[in-house]
Amino acid sequence: MTPPDMRLLLVSGLSGSGKTVALHTLEDAGFFCVDNLPLGLLDGLIEELRTGGHRNDGQIAVGVDVRSGRTALQGFSDTLARLRAKPLQVEVVFLHSSDEALLRRYHHTRRRHPLARQGLPLVEAIAMERQWLEPIAAAADLSIDSSQLSMHDLAHTVRTRLATPRSERLSLLFQSFGFKYGAPVDADFVFDVRCLPNPHYELGLRDRTGLDRPVRDFLEGHADVAEMLDSIQQHLHTWLPRFGQGHRSYLTVAIGCTGGRHRSVYLVDRLAKHWQNAENVTVGTRHRELNHTMDTE
């Protein structure tokens, strides 16, 4: 029987959203990775890895996409239920991007979409693919929106949230963003802090960020910033344990201001430092509108 510490990641997503980058990152982290494995062969793969002496540290990642065929994808929920009935830790990861990002990537790489062989225009192929993959997207334990991620940032996200051995700890990501660039679609909580005093309009602060001391001093000089921070903390202290009781492994808390460089960055930094010492929680941060990605693990 499969050891209970064997871990299987089912990695899926829209073509062009970064599934190959995710699998390569996991492979570098020690996972035994297989791309485009027919779903009907999953049981055989698990048994082979259990008995065949392969060095994979009990960690497997399998890429699943539209090449499996629509019939197999429609039966994904049954496949997942069967796998989770085994003494096996199963997680579903789904990568997605906006149509604009996907169209731009296909134009840049000049690769053909898997469904374009049916004679569909690219826009229609992407729409059909979204429909076919809906059962997997709906079952995802972790969804990653790669629309605004570089390959480096996506690999960092995968390493941060997936490449370490899973435990009973909750993986909690705090993300800052700017509403002017669009709200993240994969966040579990979104807090709007545009009502707070804006350092953008203060002399000498516009070109700095919420990680810089002058901006922090400015924000900490306003009582409503502290009140907002306390309010968000209270909300999370109330509701995050409820998500944990529901066996959620991953949660994303997004904090948004206008440009995503000052207020939201400051609050994300404060929140992450508060939660990084909490029991049964692993904390990461991402500042979407800055030119770097930080991790507090």
C-alpha positions in Angstrom: 0.0 0.0 0.0 1.2 3.5 -0.8 3.1 5.1 2.1 1.0 7.9 3.7 3.9 10.3 3.2 3.9 10.1 -0.6 2.8 13.4 -2.1 1.2 13.9 -5.5 0.9 17.3 -7.1 -1.5 17.4 -10.1 -0.3 20.5 -12.0 -2.6 21.9 -14.6 -3.4 25.1 -16.2 -4.1 27.0 -19.4 -1.6 26.6 -22.2 0.9 29.5 -22.0 0.2 30.1 -18.3 3.5 28.6 -17.1 2.8 24.9 -16.4 6.1 23.9 -17.9 8.0 26.4 -15.8 6.2 25.0 -12.7 7.1 21.4 -13.5 10.8 22.3 -14.2 11.0 24.2 -10.9 9.5 21.2 -9.0 11.9 18.8 -10.8 14.8 20.9 -9.7 13.4 20.7 -6.2 13.5 16.9 -6.2 10.1 16.0 -7.5 9.6 13.1 -9.9 7.9 14.9 -12.7 5.8 13.7 -15.6 4.1 15.9 -18.1 0.9 15.1 -20.1 0.3 11.7 -18.4 -3.1 10.3 -19.3 -5.2 10.3 -16.1 -5.9 6.6 -16.4 -2.2 5.9 -15.9 -1.9 7.7 -12.6 -2.4 4.6 -10.5 0.2 2.7 -12.4 2.7 5.5 -12.0 2.1 5.7 -8.2 2.6 1.9 -7.9 5.8 2.0 -10.0 7.3 4.7 -8.0 6.4 2.9 -4.8 8.0 -0.4 -5.8 10.5 0.5 -8.5 13.2 2.0 -6.3 13.0 5.5 -8.0 14.7 8.3 -6.0 11.9 10.8 -5.6 11.7 11.4 -1.9 8.0 10.5 -2.1 7.2 13.6 -4.1 5.6 13.4 -7.5 4.3 16.1 -9.8 2.2 15.2 -12.9 1.2 17.7 -15.6 -2.4 17.5 -16.7 -3.8 19.6 -19.5 -6.2 19.5 -22.5 -4.1 17.0 -24.3 -5.7 14.4 -22.0 -8.9 14.9 -23.9 -12.3 16.4 -23.0 -13.8 13.1 -21.7 -11.0 12.4 -19.3 -11.1 16.0 -18.0 -14.9 15.8 -17.5 -14.2 12.8 -15.2 -11.5 14.6 -13.2 -13.6 14.8 -10.0 -14.0 11.1 -10.0 -10.3 10.6 -10.6 -9.4 13.0 -7.8 -11.8 11.2 -5.4 -10.3 7.9 -6.2 -6.8 9.2 -5.6 -7.7 10.8 -2.3 -9.2 7.6 -1.1 -5.6 6.2 -1.1 -3.1 6.8 1.7 -1.7 9.5 -0.5 -1.4 13.3 -0.1 -2.9 14.8 -3.2 -2.9 18.5 -4.1 -4.3 20.2 -7.2 -2.4 23.2 -8.6 -4.0 25.3 -11.4 -2.2 28.1 -13.3 -4.1 30.6 -15.3 -3.6 34.0 -17.0 -5.7 36.7 -18.6 -6.6 36.3 -22.3 -4.5 39.4 -23.0 -1.4 37.8 -21.4 -1.9 34.5 -23.2 -2.4 36.1 -26.6 0.8 38.2 -26.0 2.8 35.1 -25.1 1.6 33.1 -28.1 2.4 36.0 -30.4 5.9 36.2 -28.9 6.7 32.5 -29.0 4.8 31.7 -32.2 3.9 28.3 -30.8 0.6 26.7 -31.7 -2.2 26.2 -29.1 -3.0 22.6 -28.5 -6.6 23.1 -29.6 -5.6 25.1 -32.7 -5.3 21.9 -34.5 -9.0 21.8 -34.7 -8.9 24.8 -36.9 -10.0 27.3 -34.2 -8.7 30.8 -34.0 -6.5 31.4 -31.0 -9.1 33.4 -29.1 -11.6 30.6 -29.5 -9.1 27.9 -28.6 -8.3 29.7 -25.3 -12.0 30.0 -24.5 -12.6 26.3 -25.2 -9.6 25.4 -23.1 -10.9 27.3 -20.2 -14.2 25.4 -20.5 -12.5 22.0 -20.7 -10.3 22.7 -17.7 -13.1 24.0 -15.5 -13.4 20.8 -13.4 -9.7 21.0 -12.5 -9.8 24.8 -11.8 -12.8 24.2 -9.5 -10.9 21.6 -7.5 -7.7 23.5 -7.2 -6.1 23.7 -3.7 -3.8 26.4 -5.1 -4.5 28.7 -8.0 -1.7 30.9 -9.4 -2.5 33.8 -11.7 0.6 34.2 -13.8 -0.7 37.2 -15.9 1.8 39.6 -14.5 4.6 37.2 -13.4 7.9 36.8 -15.2 9.3 33.3 -15.5 11.6 34.1 -12.6 8.7 35.3 -10.4 6.6 32.2 -11.3 9.4 29.9 -10.4 9.9 31.7 -7.1 6.2 31.4 -6.3 6.3 27.7 -7.0 9.4 27.1 -4.9 7.9 29.2 -2.1 4.5 27.6 -1.9 5.0 24.0 -3.3 8.6 22.9 -3.3 9.0 22.4 0.4 7.6 19.2 2.0 3.9 19.7 3.0 2.8 19.5 6.6 -0.2 20.5 8.5 0.9 24.1 8.3 -1.1 26.7 6.4 0.7 28.4 3.5 -0.2 32.0 3.9 0.8 34.5 1.2 0.4 38.3 1.7 0.4 40.2 -1.5 0.4 44.0 -2.2 -1.0 45.3 -5.5 -2.2 48.5 -7.2 -5.8 48.7 -8.2 -4.8 50.8 -11.2 -3.3 47.6 -12.6 -6.2 45.4 -11.7 -7.0 43.3 -8.6 -5.6 39.8 -8.3 -8.2 37.2 -9.2 -6.7 34.4 -7.2 -6.8 36.0 -3.7 -9.0 34.6 -0.9 -9.2 38.0 0.9 -8.9 41.4 -0.7 -8.6 44.5 1.4 -8.8 48.0 -0.1 -6.7 50.6 1.7 -7.0 53.5 -0.7 -8.8 55.4 2.0 -5.6 55.9 3.9 -3.2 58.9 3.6 -1.2 58.6 0.4 2.6 59.1 0.6 2.6 59.5 -3.2 1.6 63.2 -2.7 4.2 63.9 0.0 7.4 65.7 -1.0 10.3 63.2 -1.2 8.2 60.0 -0.8 6.7 59.5 -4.3 9.7 57.5 -5.5 10.1 55.5 -2.4 8.2 52.4 -1.3 6.4 51.1 1.8 9.6 49.3 2.7 11.5 52.5 3.1 11.8 54.1 6.6 10.5 57.6 5.5 7.3 56.1 4.1 6.9 53.9 7.2 7.4 56.9 9.5 4.8 58.9 7.5 2.2 56.1 7.6 2.8 55.4 11.3 2.1 59.0 12.0 -1.5 58.6 11.1 -3.9 56.9 13.5 -6.2 55.6 10.8 -3.3 53.5 9.3 -2.9 51.7 12.7 -6.6 51.3 12.9 -6.8 49.7 9.5 -3.9 47.4 10.3 -5.6 46.3 13.6 -8.9 45.8 11.8 -7.4 43.5 9.2 -5.5 41.6 11.9 -8.7 41.1 13.8 -10.5 39.8 10.7 -7.7 37.4 9.9 -7.4 36.1 13.5 -11.1 35.4 13.4 -11.4 33.7 10.1 -8.0 32.1 9.2 -8.5 29.3 11.8 -11.9 28.5 10.2 -10.2 28.0 6.9 -7.7 25.7 8.6 -10.5 23.6 10.0 -11.8 23.2 6.5 -8.4 21.6 5.5 -7.3 24.5 3.3 -3.6 24.3 2.6 -3.1 27.7 0.8 -4.5 31.1 1.4 -3.7 34.5 -0.2 -4.4 37.8 1.4 -4.2 40.7 -1.0 -3.8 44.4 0.1 -4.4 47.0 -2.5 -3.8 50.7 -2.8 -3.8 52.9 -5.9 -0.4 52.2 -7.3 0.7 49.3 -5.1 4.0 50.9 -4.0 3.3 52.6 -0.6 0.4 51.8 1.6 -0.3 48.3 0.5 3.4 47.4 0.7 3.7 48.8 4.2 0.7 46.9 5.4 1.8 43.6 3.8 5.2 43.9 5.4 3.6 44.5 8.9 1.1 41.7 8.4 3.8 39.2 7.3 6.0 40.0 10.3 3.1 39.5 12.6 2.1 36.1 11.2 5.5 34.6 10.6 5.7 33.5 14.2 2.2 32.1 14.4 1.8 28.4 15.0 1.0 26.1 12.1 1.4 28.9 9.5 4.1 29.4 6.9 4.2 33.0 5.6 5.4 34.4 2.3 5.1 37.9 0.8 4.9 39.2 -2.7 4.9 42.9 -3.8 3.4 42.7 -7.3 4.1 46.2 -8.5 7.7 46.3 -7.2 10.6 44.9 -9.2 11.4 42.2 -6.8 9.7 39.4 -4.9 10.4 38.8 -1.3 9.8 35.8 0.9 9.7 35.7 4.7 9.9 31.9 5.1 
